[in-house]
Amino acid sequence: MAEHSIPENFLSLWSEEDRIRSWAIEKIAEHEYLPGHLRLIETYMDCVDMVRRLDLRPKRRNALASLYLRTFDNFGSALRETLSGKPRGCAMYLRDQLETYFLIDYLSSEDGRPEAWIDATPDEIRKNY
């Protein structure tokens, strides 16, 4: 093995993940309702990208855009974990997804709340959010 090459165990793991993902994609295509679920996730991710570009007040935009981008990443990662045969990894991303949704909902429910959250100290965040 060359000094800077990737260890064989990682290559083997990634190869098996690719094989499982190919199998999963074939299975999804066999059921007419499953591609619709993927389109729903894709549509949500498109909406997140659109919200990220909205011209909100700078602090509000930064607070909410970073959270929306987190949900974007979570969906992409959860889908990849699922299609690679790792449901436990998917569950961790989806748990974070729910917590992030709750935070977005809470911050969006009152004017000024996102700005207060982004300016809060770590102690204030633990206490209030």
KEKEMAR-982394 format. One record per atom (N, C-alpha, C): residue number from 1; atom name; x, y, z. Coordinates in Angstrom, 2 decimals. Each point is the difference from the previous one (the first is absolute). Example, Ala and Ser with C-alpha at 12.3 -4.5 7.8 and 13.67 -1.06 7.14 Angstrom:
<pts>
PT:i:at:u:v:w
PT:1:N:13.19:-5.69:7.80 $
PT:1:CA:-0.89:1.19:0.00 $
PT:1:C:0.90:1.20:0.00 $
PT:2:N:-0.35:1.05:-0.72 $
PT:2:CA:0.82:1.19:0.06 $
PT:2:C:-0.77:1.09:0.73 $
</pts>
This chain:
<pts>
PT:i:at:u:v:w
PT:1:N:0.84:-1.19:0.00 $
PT:1:CA:-0.84:1.19:0.00 $
PT:1:C:0.88:1.24:0.00 $
PT:2:N:-0.28:0.93:-0.91 $
PT:2:CA:0.77:1.24:-0.06 $
PT:2:C:-0.30:0.85:1.23 $
PT:3:N:0.93:0.87:0.32 $
PT:3:CA:-0.11:0.79:1.22 $
PT:3:C:-1.27:0.84:0.09 $
PT:4:N:-0.48:0.55:-1.12 $
PT:4:CA:-1.15:0.89:0.03 $
PT:4:C:-1.25:-0.62:-0.62 $
PT:5:N:0.00:-1.29:-0.23 $
PT:5:CA:-1.19:-0.60:-0.61 $
PT:5:C:-1.04:-0.32:1.07 $
PT:6:N:-1.21:-0.23:-0.44 $
PT:6:CA:-1.11:-0.30:0.90 $
PT:6:C:0.09:-1.47:0.41 $
PT:7:N:-0.14:-0.30:1.30 $
PT:7:CA:0.06:-1.40:0.45 $
PT:7:C:-1.05:-0.87:-0.69 $
PT:8:N:0.35:-1.22:-0.26 $
PT:8:CA:-0.86:-0.95:-0.71 $
PT:8:C:-1.34:-0.20:0.71 $
PT:9:N:-0.02:0.02:1.32 $
PT:9:CA:-1.27:-0.18:0.72 $
PT:9:C:-1.02:1.08:-0.35 $
PT:10:N:0.47:1.23:-0.15 $
PT:10:CA:-0.91:1.08:-0.38 $
PT:10:C:-0.50:-0.21:-1.42 $
PT:11:N:0.89:-0.35:-0.90 $
PT:11:CA:-0.41:-0.25:-1.39 $
PT:11:C:-1.02:-1.13:-0.08 $
PT:12:N:0.21:-1.04:0.79 $
PT:12:CA:-0.93:-1.12:0.03 $
PT:12:C:-1.37:0.43:0.55 $
PT:13:N:0.03:0.76:1.07 $
PT:13:CA:-1.24:0.51:0.60 $
PT:13:C:-0.76:0.85:-1.01 $
PT:14:N:0.67:0.92:-0.65 $
PT:14:CA:-0.66:0.90:-0.95 $
PT:14:C:-0.53:-0.75:-1.21 $
PT:15:N:0.72:-1.02:-0.40 $
PT:15:CA:-0.45:-0.82:-1.12 $
PT:15:C:-1.30:-0.72:0.36 $
PT:16:N:-0.07:-0.54:1.21 $
PT:16:CA:-1.21:-0.69:0.44 $
PT:16:C:-1.16:0.98:0.14 $
PT:17:N:0.27:1.20:0.50 $
PT:17:CA:-1.05:1.02:0.08 $
PT:17:C:-0.54:0.34:-1.38 $
PT:18:N:0.89:0.11:-0.98 $
PT:18:CA:-0.42:0.27:-1.38 $
PT:18:C:-0.86:-1.13:-0.54 $
PT:19:N:0.36:-1.23:0.31 $
PT:19:CA:-0.78:-1.16:-0.45 $
PT:19:C:-1.40:0.02:0.61 $
PT:20:N:-0.08:0.27:1.29 $
PT:20:CA:-1.30:0.05:0.69 $
PT:20:C:-0.83:1.16:-0.55 $
PT:21:N:0.64:1.14:-0.24 $
PT:21:CA:-0.72:1.16:-0.53 $
PT:21:C:-0.57:-0.30:-1.39 $
PT:22:N:0.76:-0.68:-0.84 $
PT:22:CA:-0.49:-0.38:-1.33 $
PT:22:C:-1.20:-0.93:0.11 $
PT:23:N:0.08:-0.95:0.93 $
PT:23:CA:-1.12:-0.92:0.23 $
PT:23:C:-1.23:0.78:0.47 $
PT:24:N:0.19:0.94:0.93 $
PT:24:CA:-1.12:0.78:0.54 $
PT:24:C:-0.65:0.84:-1.09 $
PT:25:N:0.79:0.58:-0.87 $
PT:25:CA:-0.54:0.82:-1.09 $
PT:25:C:-0.84:-0.87:-0.94 $
PT:26:N:0.45:-1.22:-0.25 $
PT:26:CA:-0.79:-0.93:-0.82 $
PT:26:C:-1.33:-0.32:0.68 $
PT:27:N:0.02:-0.24:1.30 $
PT:27:CA:-1.22:-0.33:0.75 $
PT:27:C:-0.97:1.18:0.01 $
PT:28:N:0.52:1.20:0.13 $
PT:28:CA:-0.86:1.19:-0.02 $
PT:28:C:-0.72:0.10:-1.33 $
PT:29:N:0.72:-0.26:-1.07 $
PT:29:CA:-0.58:0.10:-1.34 $
PT:29:C:-1.09:-1.04:-0.24 $
PT:30:N:0.01:-1.10:0.77 $
PT:30:CA:-1.00:-1.06:-0.17 $
PT:30:C:-1.36:0.36:0.60 $
PT:31:N:-0.07:1.02:0.83 $
PT:31:CA:-1.24:0.38:0.68 $
PT:31:C:-0.38:1.41:-0.43 $
PT:32:N:-1.20:0.15:-0.54 $
PT:32:CA:-0.38:1.29:-0.57 $
PT:32:C:-0.12:1.11:1.04 $
PT:33:N:-0.26:-0.32:1.28 $
PT:33:CA:-0.17:1.05:0.99 $
PT:33:C:1.33:0.49:0.60 $
PT:34:N:1.05:-0.79:-0.04 $
PT:34:CA:1.26:0.39:0.64 $
PT:34:C:0.71:1.16:-0.69 $
PT:35:N:0.05:0.05:-1.32 $
PT:35:CA:0.63:1.18:-0.61 $
PT:35:C:-0.69:1.32:0.39 $
PT:36:N:-1.30:-0.07:0.28 $
PT:36:CA:-0.72:1.20:0.44 $
PT:36:C:0.55:0.53:1.32 $
PT:37:N:0.39:-0.90:0.88 $
PT:37:CA:0.60:0.43:1.27 $
PT:37:C:1.30:0.75:-0.25 $
PT:38:N:0.78:-0.52:-0.92 $
PT:38:CA:1.27:0.66:-0.32 $
PT:38:C:-0.24:1.36:-0.64 $
PT:39:N:-1.02:0.10:-0.85 $
PT:39:CA:-0.33:1.30:-0.60 $
PT:39:C:-0.45:1.00:1.08 $
PT:40:N:-0.72:-0.48:1.00 $
PT:40:CA:-0.42:0.87:1.10 $
PT:40:C:1.23:0.55:0.74 $
PT:41:N:0.96:-0.86:0.29 $
PT:41:CA:1.23:0.45:0.67 $
PT:41:C:0.74:1.00:-0.88 $
PT:42:N:0.08:-0.30:-1.29 $
PT:42:CA:0.69:0.90:-0.92 $
PT:42:C:-0.70:1.36:-0.06 $
PT:43:N:-1.32:0.00:-0.01 $
PT:43:CA:-0.77:1.26:-0.02 $
PT:43:C:0.27:0.81:1.26 $
PT:44:N:0.02:-0.68:1.15 $
PT:44:CA:0.31:0.69:1.25 $
PT:44:C:1.40:0.63:-0.08 $
PT:45:N:0.96:-0.77:-0.51 $
PT:45:CA:1.36:0.52:-0.10 $
PT:45:C:0.06:1.20:-0.94 $
PT:46:N:-0.79:-0.01:-1.07 $
PT:46:CA:-0.08:1.16:-0.90 $
PT:46:C:-0.58:1.21:0.73 $
PT:47:N:-1.01:-0.24:0.83 $
PT:47:CA:-0.60:1.10:0.78 $
PT:47:C:1.01:0.58:0.99 $
PT:48:N:0.77:-0.86:0.63 $
PT:48:CA:1.03:0.47:0.93 $
PT:48:C:0.99:0.89:-0.73 $
PT:49:N:0.40:-0.42:-1.19 $
PT:49:CA:0.93:0.81:-0.77 $
PT:49:C:-0.61:1.35:-0.34 $
PT:50:N:-1.30:0.03:-0.30 $
PT:50:CA:-0.68:1.25:-0.30 $
PT:50:C:-0.06:0.91:1.23 $
PT:51:N:-0.35:-0.57:1.16 $
PT:51:CA:-0.09:0.79:1.25 $
PT:51:C:1.37:0.58:0.34 $
PT:52:N:1.04:-0.77:-0.26 $
PT:52:CA:1.36:0.46:0.29 $
PT:52:C:0.32:1.30:-0.76 $
PT:53:N:-0.62:0.19:-1.14 $
PT:53:CA:0.29:1.16:-0.84 $
PT:53:C:-0.90:1.20:0.28 $
PT:54:N:-0.99:-0.15:0.89 $
PT:54:CA:-0.91:1.11:0.29 $
PT:54:C:0.76:1.17:0.60 $
PT:55:N:-0.49:1.18:-0.27 $
PT:55:CA:0.64:1.21:0.49 $
PT:55:C:-0.64:0.40:1.34 $
PT:56:N:0.36:-0.70:1.04 $
PT:56:CA:-0.49:0.32:1.34 $
PT:56:C:0.97:0.95:0.68 $
PT:57:N:-0.39:0.49:1.15 $
PT:57:CA:0.94:0.80:0.78 $
PT:57:C:1.24:-0.86:0.25 $
PT:58:N:1.18:0.59:-0.03 $
PT:58:CA:1.23:-0.81:0.03 $
PT:58:C:0.09:-1.02:1.13 $
PT:59:N:-0.26:0.41:1.24 $
PT:59:CA:0.13:-0.97:1.10 $
PT:59:C:-1.07:-1.08:-0.09 $
PT:60:N:-1.22:0.39:-0.33 $
PT:60:CA:-1.09:-0.98:-0.13 $
PT:60:C:0.34:-0.99:-1.12 $
PT:61:N:0.47:0.53:-1.11 $
PT:61:CA:0.38:-0.84:-1.14 $
PT:61:C:1.09:-0.98:0.42 $
PT:62:N:1.03:0.49:0.67 $
PT:62:CA:1.10:-0.87:0.40 $
PT:62:C:-0.47:-1.10:0.95 $
PT:63:N:-0.84:0.36:0.95 $
PT:63:CA:-0.48:-0.99:0.97 $
PT:63:C:-0.84:-1.07:-0.68 $
PT:64:N:-0.99:0.43:-0.77 $
PT:64:CA:-0.91:-0.97:-0.60 $
PT:64:C:0.64:-0.73:-1.17 $
PT:65:N:0.79:0.69:-0.81 $
PT:65:CA:0.63:-0.66:-1.15 $
PT:65:C:0.93:-1.11:0.46 $
PT:66:N:0.74:0.22:1.06 $
PT:66:CA:0.91:-1.05:0.47 $
PT:66:C:-0.78:-1.22:0.48 $
PT:67:N:-1.14:0.23:0.64 $
PT:67:CA:-0.81:-1.12:0.45 $
PT:67:C:-0.66:-0.72:-1.17 $
PT:68:N:-0.50:0.75:-0.96 $
PT:68:CA:-0.59:-0.63:-1.18 $
PT:68:C:1.05:-0.80:-0.78 $
PT:69:N:1.21:0.54:-0.10 $
PT:69:CA:1.06:-0.75:-0.68 $
PT:69:C:0.35:-1.28:0.76 $
PT:70:N:-0.11:0.05:1.31 $
PT:70:CA:0.23:-1.21:0.80 $
PT:70:C:-1.03:-1.07:-0.36 $
PT:71:N:-1.26:0.41:-0.18 $
PT:71:CA:-1.02:-0.98:-0.38 $
PT:71:C:0.27:-0.53:-1.41 $
PT:72:N:0.49:0.84:-0.87 $
PT:72:CA:0.38:-0.42:-1.36 $
PT:72:C:1.06:-1.10:0.08 $
PT:73:N:1.05:0.27:0.75 $
PT:73:CA:1.07:-0.99:0.16 $
PT:73:C:-0.49:-1.27:0.67 $
PT:74:N:-0.85:0.16:1.01 $
PT:74:CA:-0.53:-1.18:0.71 $
PT:74:C:-0.76:-0.93:-0.94 $
PT:75:N:-0.87:0.58:-0.84 $
PT:75:CA:-0.76:-0.85:-0.92 $
PT:75:C:0.92:-0.73:-0.97 $
PT:76:N:0.97:0.72:-0.55 $
PT:76:CA:0.93:-0.64:-0.92 $
PT:76:C:0.78:-1.11:0.66 $
PT:77:N:0.47:0.25:1.21 $
PT:77:CA:0.78:-1.01:0.73 $
PT:77:C:-0.86:-1.18:0.43 $
PT:78:N:-1.21:0.29:0.47 $
PT:78:CA:-0.90:-1.08:0.43 $
PT:78:C:-0.34:-0.92:-1.17 $
PT:79:N:-0.26:0.60:-1.15 $
PT:79:CA:-0.31:-0.80:-1.18 $
PT:79:C:1.19:-0.86:-0.39 $
PT:80:N:1.19:0.58:0.02 $
PT:80:CA:1.20:-0.78:-0.36 $
PT:80:C:0.22:-1.14:1.00 $
PT:81:N:-0.18:0.26:1.28 $
PT:81:CA:0.17:-1.05:1.00 $
PT:81:C:-1.01:-1.13:-0.21 $
PT:82:N:-1.25:0.37:-0.27 $
PT:82:CA:-1.03:-1.01:-0.23 $
PT:82:C:0.32:-0.84:-1.22 $
PT:83:N:0.36:0.66:-1.08 $
PT:83:CA:0.29:-0.74:-1.24 $
PT:83:C:1.30:-0.80:0.09 $
PT:84:N:0.81:0.26:1.01 $
PT:84:CA:1.24:-0.75:0.19 $
PT:84:C:-0.18:-1.12:1.02 $
PT:85:N:-1.23:-0.23:0.45 $
PT:85:CA:-0.26:-1.08:0.94 $
PT:85:C:0.33:0.34:1.44 $
PT:86:N:-0.10:1.28:0.35 $
PT:86:CA:0.33:0.44:1.37 $
PT:86:C:-1.18:0.73:0.62 $
PT:87:N:-1.03:-0.72:0.40 $
PT:87:CA:-1.18:0.68:0.55 $
PT:87:C:0.27:0.74:1.30 $
PT:88:N:0.95:-0.47:0.79 $
PT:88:CA:0.30:0.69:1.26 $
PT:88:C:0.58:1.39:-0.26 $
PT:89:N:0.87:0.10:-1.01 $
PT:89:CA:0.55:1.30:-0.36 $
PT:89:C:-1.10:0.93:-0.49 $
PT:90:N:-0.92:-0.55:-0.79 $
PT:90:CA:-1.13:0.78:-0.49 $
PT:90:C:-0.83:0.52:1.16 $
PT:91:N:-0.25:-0.84:0.98 $
PT:91:CA:-0.82:0.40:1.15 $
PT:91:C:0.64:1.16:0.77 $
PT:92:N:1.32:0.00:0.10 $
PT:92:CA:0.68:1.09:0.71 $
PT:92:C:-0.19:1.33:-0.75 $
PT:93:N:0.11:-0.05:-1.32 $
PT:93:CA:-0.20:1.22:-0.78 $
PT:93:C:-1.45:0.47:0.11 $
PT:94:N:-0.95:-0.93:-0.03 $
PT:94:CA:-1.41:0.40:0.06 $
PT:94:C:-0.38:0.51:1.38 $
PT:95:N:0.64:-0.52:1.05 $
PT:95:CA:-0.24:0.54:1.34 $
PT:95:C:0.46:1.46:0.05 $
PT:96:N:1.19:0.26:-0.53 $
PT:96:CA:0.49:1.37:-0.05 $
PT:96:C:-0.92:0.86:-0.86 $
PT:97:N:-0.54:-0.60:-1.06 $
PT:97:CA:-0.93:0.71:-0.88 $
PT:97:C:-1.20:0.50:0.79 $
PT:98:N:-0.58:-0.87:0.80 $
PT:98:CA:-1.17:0.40:0.80 $
PT:98:C:0.36:1.10:0.99 $
PT:99:N:1.12:-0.14:0.69 $
PT:99:CA:0.40:1.02:0.96 $
PT:99:C:0.24:1.34:-0.69 $
PT:100:N:0.57:-0.05:-1.19 $
PT:100:CA:0.24:1.23:-0.75 $
PT:100:C:-1.32:0.63:-0.43 $
PT:101:N:-0.97:-0.82:-0.45 $
PT:101:CA:-1.32:0.53:-0.36 $
PT:101:C:-0.65:0.69:1.19 $
PT:102:N:0.08:-0.63:1.18 $
PT:102:CA:-0.60:0.60:1.19 $
PT:102:C:0.65:1.35:0.31 $
PT:103:N:1.33:0.08:-0.15 $
PT:103:CA:0.70:1.25:0.25 $
PT:103:C:-0.40:1.06:-1.03 $
PT:104:N:-0.08:-0.37:-1.26 $
PT:104:CA:-0.42:0.95:-1.04 $
PT:104:C:-1.40:0.52:0.30 $
PT:105:N:-0.90:-0.90:0.37 $
PT:105:CA:-1.38:0.39:0.31 $
PT:105:C:-0.02:0.96:1.19 $
PT:106:N:0.75:-0.33:1.04 $
PT:106:CA:0.05:0.85:1.19 $
PT:106:C:0.57:1.38:-0.33 $
PT:107:N:1.11:0.02:-0.73 $
PT:107:CA:0.63:1.28:-0.33 $
PT:107:C:-0.88:0.85:-0.91 $
PT:108:N:-0.75:-0.65:-0.87 $
PT:108:CA:-0.83:0.73:-0.97 $
PT:108:C:-1.31:0.48:0.58 $
PT:109:N:-0.36:-0.47:1.20 $
PT:109:CA:-1.32:0.31:0.55 $
PT:109:C:-0.09:1.38:0.63 $
PT:110:N:1.11:0.69:0.14 $
PT:110:CA:-0.04:1.32:0.62 $
PT:110:C:1.05:0.89:-0.67 $
PT:111:N:-0.42:1.19:-0.36 $
PT:111:CA:0.93:0.93:-0.65 $
PT:111:C:1.16:0.32:0.94 $
PT:112:N:1.20:-0.02:-0.53 $
PT:112:CA:1.18:0.32:0.80 $
PT:112:C:0.66:-1.21:0.65 $
PT:113:N:-0.70:-1.12:0.03 $
PT:113:CA:0.55:-1.18:0.65 $
PT:113:C:1.24:-0.56:-0.71 $
PT:114:N:-0.01:-0.09:-1.34 $
PT:114:CA:1.23:-0.51:-0.65 $
PT:114:C:1.22:0.89:0.27 $
PT:115:N:-0.22:1.31:0.03 $
PT:115:CA:1.10:0.92:0.26 $
PT:115:C:0.52:-0.17:1.43 $
PT:116:N:-0.92:-0.19:0.94 $
PT:116:CA:0.41:-0.21:1.40 $
PT:116:C:0.77:-1.31:0.13 $
PT:117:N:-0.43:-1.01:-0.72 $
PT:117:CA:0.67:-1.31:0.05 $
PT:117:C:1.42:0.11:-0.54 $
PT:118:N:0.17:0.69:-1.11 $
PT:118:CA:1.33:0.07:-0.62 $
PT:118:C:0.95:0.85:0.86 $
PT:119:N:-0.54:0.95:0.78 $
PT:119:CA:0.82:0.84:0.87 $
PT:119:C:0.20:-0.59:1.40 $
PT:120:N:-0.69:-1.09:0.30 $
PT:120:CA:0.04:-0.57:1.35 $
PT:120:C:1.35:-0.63:0.32 $
PT:121:N:0.35:0.04:1.27 $
PT:121:CA:1.21:-0.68:0.47 $
PT:121:C:-0.31:-1.49:0.13 $
PT:122:N:1.02:-0.84:0.08 $
PT:122:CA:-0.27:-1.44:0.19 $
PT:122:C:-0.88:-0.30:1.22 $
PT:123:N:0.20:0.72:1.09 $
PT:123:CA:-0.85:-0.21:1.18 $
PT:123:C:-1.45:0.39:-0.27 $
PT:124:N:-0.19:1.11:-0.71 $
PT:124:CA:-1.37:0.43:-0.34 $
PT:124:C:-0.67:-0.99:-0.94 $
PT:125:N:0.77:-0.55:-0.92 $
PT:125:CA:-0.56:-0.99:-0.93 $
PT:125:C:-0.47:-1.23:0.76 $
PT:126:N:0.83:-0.51:0.92 $
PT:126:CA:-0.42:-1.19:0.79 $
PT:126:C:-1.22:0.30:0.84 $
PT:127:N:-0.09:1.21:0.53 $
PT:127:CA:-1.13:0.36:0.87 $
PT:127:C:-1.28:0.27:-0.77 $
PT:128:N:0.10:0.69:-1.12 $
PT:128:CA:-1.19:0.49:-0.70 $
PT:128:C:-0.41:-0.78:-1.24 $
PT:129:N:0.91:-0.77:-0.58 $
PT:129:CA:-0.32:-0.64:-1.26 $
PT:129:C:0.23:-1.49:0.08 $
</pts>
